[in-house]
Amino acid sequence: MGPGPAICSECEGNGIVTEMRNIGLPAELCLQAEKRFSERFGSLEQLLEYVLRDLLRDDAAQADEGEQRIIEQRLRELGYL
């Protein structure tokens, strides 16, 4: 399934463009998530945004660690470490 249509597009005060998209998820999954996380997150959208941002942050941290290992290896090869 391709990306859903954009339902709005605006720029927040911080210069980050936020474009909202519709996605399709199984109703039962949505109901279970809403029941389980309703006290912590005001809506299913807030929960999903948190989860996606967290996953992306972890990917970035792993990339940073990999880059650091490469840099350290290069510095060792050059005799700096």
N, C-alpha and C positions, 0 to 999 in steps of 0.2 A: 504494500500500500504506500503510495507516494505521500509527500507532505500535503497537509490540508491547506485550504485557502487561508490567506491572511485575513483576520477579522478586524485588526486595527494596527496602525503603525504610528508611533509617536516617539519623540525624543524626550527623555527625562532631563531634569536640570543638570545631571552629571555628565551629559554628553553621550550616554549609552543609548543606542537605538533599541527599543523594545518592540518587537513585532510578535504578536500573539498568533498562534496557529491552533487549529482544531485537530485533535487526535482521537482515534477510536480505541476504546479499551473494553474488555468484557465487563458487563454490568455487575456480575457477582464479585469480581476482583475489586471494583470500585467500592461496592458496598462494604466489603470486608475491611478495606483500607480506611474508609470513613469511620467505621465503628471503632477500629483499633487505634487510630491516630487523631480522632476528632478533638481530644482535649489539648493536644500539642499544636495542631495545625488547624487553622480556621476553615480550610477548604481542601478538597482533593488537589486542586491546582497548586496550592501552597506546598503541600506534601511532595508532589511530583517535582516542583521547581527545586525544592531543597535537595531531594535525592539526586537529581541530575547535576546540580551544581557541585554536590559532594563528590560524585563520581568523576566529574571533570577535574576537580581539584586534586584528587588522588592520582589521576593520570598525569597531571602536570608535575606533581611532586615526584612521581616515578621517573619522568623524563629528566627532571633536574638532577636526580640522584645518578642516573645513567650518564648525563653530561659531566657531572663532577668526577665520576670514575674515569672517564675518558681524559679529562684534563689532568687528573692526578697521574695517570699512566704516562701521558706525554711529558709531564714535568719530571717524572722519574727517569724516563728515557733521555731527557736532556741533562740529567744530573742535578736538578734543583731539589729533589726530594730524596 
